[in-house]
Amino acid sequence: MCKNQSKSGRRKKVTFTMRADQFAFINKEGKWIVEEGDMQVKIGRSSADLPLQGNFYIADTREIRPAKRGFYAEVNVQ
């Protein structure tokens, strides 16, 4: 999550860099994995107002080490 205040009518470029392990979950065997597949990102003022969206693809299913799992995306505002 990143909160950015901008004056009305002004535009800013916001870039998020996310690690694949941020999409990990615990599978039926109790292992942390990142699963191959299409992902969707939605951006807006609140969960009820998400006018921006994008898609990306995770190319491979892999087990990850939970101690090294990332929780926050790197954010750059220009």
Residue, then its C-alpha position, 0 to 999 in steps of 0.5 A: m500500500c502506498k498513499n500519495q497526495s497530489k493536487s487536483g489536476r496534477r499527474k505523478k508516475v508511481t512505479f511498484t516493484m514486487r517480488a514473486d514471493q509476495f504472491a506465495f501461499i501455503n499449499k496442501e502439503g504445508k509448503w510455501i509456494v508461488e504458483e504459475g499463472d496470470m495475476q491482476v493488480k488493481i489500484g485506486r482510492s479504496s477497495a470500492d474504487l479501483p479504476l486502474q488495473g494491470n496484468f502480469y504472468i508468473a512463469d513458474t511454480r516454485e517453493i520458497r523459503p518463508a524466512k526470506r519472503g517479502f511483504y512490501a513492494e518497493v515504491n517510486v513516485q516521480 
